[in-house]
C-alpha cells in the first residue's frame, strides 16, 4: 500500500503573524476595508498561505477576534451568584468592547446567517465556552443553596450577555460598571429572590 504524501507542517509563526495583522487592520480600517491582499502584503506572506487557513474574509476576521476561547478560564468564585455573574458580565463586555471586535462584530453576526460553517464554529467555540462559564456559576450557586431548582444556562447566558451584546453592537448604548452591576443584580434577583 503506498504511503500517503504529507505536506509541510503548518507554520505557527505564519498563523500568529496573519492573525495579528488582521487585528491591526481591523482596528485601523474596519471590516469593510479588510481584504486578503492587504493582509498578505502587511504580513509578508503569500495569499495562498492565508487561503489554506481561512476560506473567506469572514473566517479570517472571526479567527482574529473570537480567539482563545478554548482557554477561557472558569469565572472567579466570588461566593455569590450575583458576584459570579458580575465577573462574567465584565469579561463579556471586555471581549465585545475590544476595538477589533467592535469593528467586526456586527459583520460577523450578519455573516452567521449566510455561512453554516462559520455559524457552527461560533456555536461550538465562543458560545459553548460562554455557556460553560454560566453552567459553572449556576452549579456553584446550587451547591451554596442559592437556587431553588435547576436553571437553564442558555437562558442565563441570554439574560446576561444579551443586553451587553445589544449595547455594543445594536443600540450603541454606553456600558459602564454601574450597568454591568445592574444586569448581574437583576438576573441574580430573578433567579434567587435576593440581591446578595
C-alpha positions, 0 to 999 in steps of 0.5 A: 500500500503506498504511503500517503504524501504529507505536506509541510507542517503548518507554520505557527509563526505564519498563523500568529503573524496573519492573525495579528495583522488582521487585528491591526487592520481591523482596528485601523480600517474596519471590516469593510476595508479588510481584504486578503491582499492587504493582509498578505502584503502587511504580513509578508506572506503569500495569499495562498498561505492565508487561503489554506487557513481561512476560506473567506474574509469572514473566517479570517476576521472571526479567527482574529477576534473570537480567539482563545476561547478554548482557554477561557478560564472558569469565572472567579468564585466570588461566593455569590451568584450575583458576584459570579455573574458580575465577573462574567458580565465584565469579561463579556463586555471586555471581549465585545468592547475590544476595538477589533471586535467592535469593528467586526462584530456586527459583520460577523453576526450578519455573516452567521446567517449566510455561512453554516460553517462559520455559524457552527464554529461560533456555536461550538467555540465562543458560545459553548465556552460562554455557556460553560462559564454560566453552567459553572456559576449556576452549579456553584450557586446550587451547591451554596443553596442559592437556587431553588431548582435547576436553571437553564444556562442558555437562558442565563447566558441570554439574560446576561450577555444579551443586553451587553451584546445589544449595547455594543453592537445594536443600540450603541448604548454606553456600558459602564460598571454601574450597568454591568452591576445592574444586569448581574443584580437583576438576573441574580434577583430573578433567579434567587429572590435576593440581591446578595 
